[in-house]
Amino acid sequence: GATILKLLEVQHPAAKILVELAELQDQEVGDGTTSVVILAAELLKRANELVKNKIHPTSVISGYRLAMREACKYVEEHLAIPVATLGKDTIRNAAMTSMSSKIIGADAPVFADLV
């Protein structure tokens, strides 16, 4: 993802933002750059459609922020599970899954046992 995007000489402002997002994702997490670019590109595409339909960009941004808050609220209320209710094996498996990136993927079992 990010490696390929770095090689491109991107001129379009929106495309430059996508390249920056991929680089930031790669720096912060080390994985998931393609997913970030696909999600952001779709949000930009939908925002562009709204602007073409005479919806002011500020309203689009406000709508995206509201949607983000509502999505976070929904996840917290309906999808999040208190760690105390999970068993040790579940926590270890979750840790291994979250560490399966290209940075420490091979050593995930060692680090998962530290949890």
C-alpha positions, 0 to 999 in steps of 0.5 A: 500500500504505502510503499507503492503510493510513495513511488507515484508522482501524485499531482491531484490534491485529493490523491496527495491526501490519500498518499499522506494518509497511507504514510501516516497509517504505515508510520503509526500502525505499520499495516492497514494502509490499503484499507485506509486509502479505500475508506478515505477515497470512498468518503471523498467520492461521496463528499464530492457527490454531495458538493455537486448537489449543492450541499456546502462543504462545511455541511458535509464535514459536519455530517461526517463528524456527526456520523463518526460520533454516532458510530463511536457511540454505537460501538461503545454501547452495542459492540464493546465488551468489558475486558473483565468478562473475557477469558485469558485465551480470548484476550491472548487471541485478540492480542495476537490478531492485533499484532499480526501486522508485518512489523511483529507478526512473526513474534506475535505469540511471544508478545501475546503471552505478555498480555 
